[in-house]
Amino acid sequence: MKTMKLVLSISTLAVLMAGCGGGGGRSGGATTVLVPSDAIQVPAGVCAPVEGPYVLPDGASTDFTITDVDNTDYLDVGVIDSAYGCNFNYAYGAVLDANSVRSGDDNLPYGYYDLVVRCTNLYYPCQFSVHWTATY
């Protein structure tokens, strides 16, 4: 009987030291580059998903960088579940009326996500590059 308890204790200790479960968000998991660096153009006054949809698991975090080519464009940018289109009320990491942006958000629920950009210029298209990552 004592030998059996010792075996169980050693196996329990091994499980505890190894850890169980996966991480999520910034504190655990691996970072995946969704978009390494794409040059994109969105017509003036248009809102569109410029990248995606990407499936992100529950608890994922996302980070994006938008670099305006000539620093004269005005953009609304956010990560939005594909079901909500261009509705920035549901955007994660939303930045409104900006040129170049760096943003993100943590603990997204499971879903299919797009990086959505609304070009708020009156006449000229918005030209920018995108870098987008997710950690889960």
N, C-alpha and C positions, 0 to 999 in steps of 0.2 A: 504494500500500500504506500509506503513512504517513497518508493521509487516512482510510482505513478504520479504522485504529487509533485515530485521534483521535475519530471518530464513536462507536466502541464505548466509548471512555473517557468521553466526555461522557454517553452514555446510561447507562453504569454509575454514574456520579456522580449523575445525576438520580434513579435508582432508590434509591441509598443515602440520598440526602437526603430523599426522600419517605417512606421507610420501607416496610416490608412487614408484613403480618399484622395481626391485631387484638389488642387487649388483653383482659384478663380480670381479674377480681377488683377490688380497690380501686385498684390503680395505673393501670388503664386501663379503657376502655369507658365506657358511659353508665349512669346510674342510672335505673331504671324504678320508678315507684311502682306496686306491685301492689295495695295497699289504702291509700287516702288517709286514711281515718279512719272506721271502722265501729263502731257500738255493738253489742255482742254480749252474750248471756246464755247460760251453760252451767249446766245443773242440777247440784246438789250430787252429788258422787260420780261424775260422768260425765266420760269422756274422749272428745273429738270433734275432728275437723278443723273449724276454724271459718272458714278461708279456703283456697281452692285447689281442685283442684290447678293449679299453674302450672308450665309447662315451663321449666326453667332449664338453660342450656348448661353444658358442662364448664368448670370454672374460675370459675363465677359466685360472687359473695359475696352474702350476704343480711343485712339488718338489720331488726329489728322493735322496736316499742315497744308495750307493753301498759300501759294506765293504768286502774287499778282505780277504779271510780266512787266508792266510799266508803272505800277503803283498809282494808277489813276481810276481803277474800276471800283465800284461799290457792290458788295456781295452780301447776301444772307447765306449762311452755311450751317449745316447740321446733319447729324446722322439720324435718319428717320426710318421706322419700320415701313416696308414697302406698301403695307395696307393703307397708310396715311398719306401717300403721295407727297405733296409739297406743303403739308400742314405743319408749320413750325411750332404749333402748340404741342406737338408730340416729338419734337427734336431733342436729341441728346447732344450736349456740348455746343448748343447753338450760339453762333456769333452773328449779330445782325449789323448791317450797314458798315462793313469794314473793307479794307483793302486786303493785305496779307494777314492771315490768321493762323493761330496755333491753338487747338483746343481738344477736348475729349471729355469723356464721362465714364463713370464706373457703374458696375452692377446692372447692366442692361438685362431685361428679361429675354428669354429665348425668342428668336425671330429672324426674319429675313430683312436685312438692313441695306439701305442705299445711302450714299453720300449725296446730299441734295444741295444744289446751289441755285439761288435766285439772283440773277443779274439785275440790279436796280438802276443801271445806267439808262439814260433817256434815249440815246442815239447809237452809241457804239457798243459792240459786243465786249463781254468780259473775257479776257485771256489770262490764263493762270496755269500753274502746275499743281498737282495733287500728290501728296504722300499720305497713306492711310495704313494704320496698323491696328491689330486687335490682340488683346492678351486674355488667354483663358486656359 
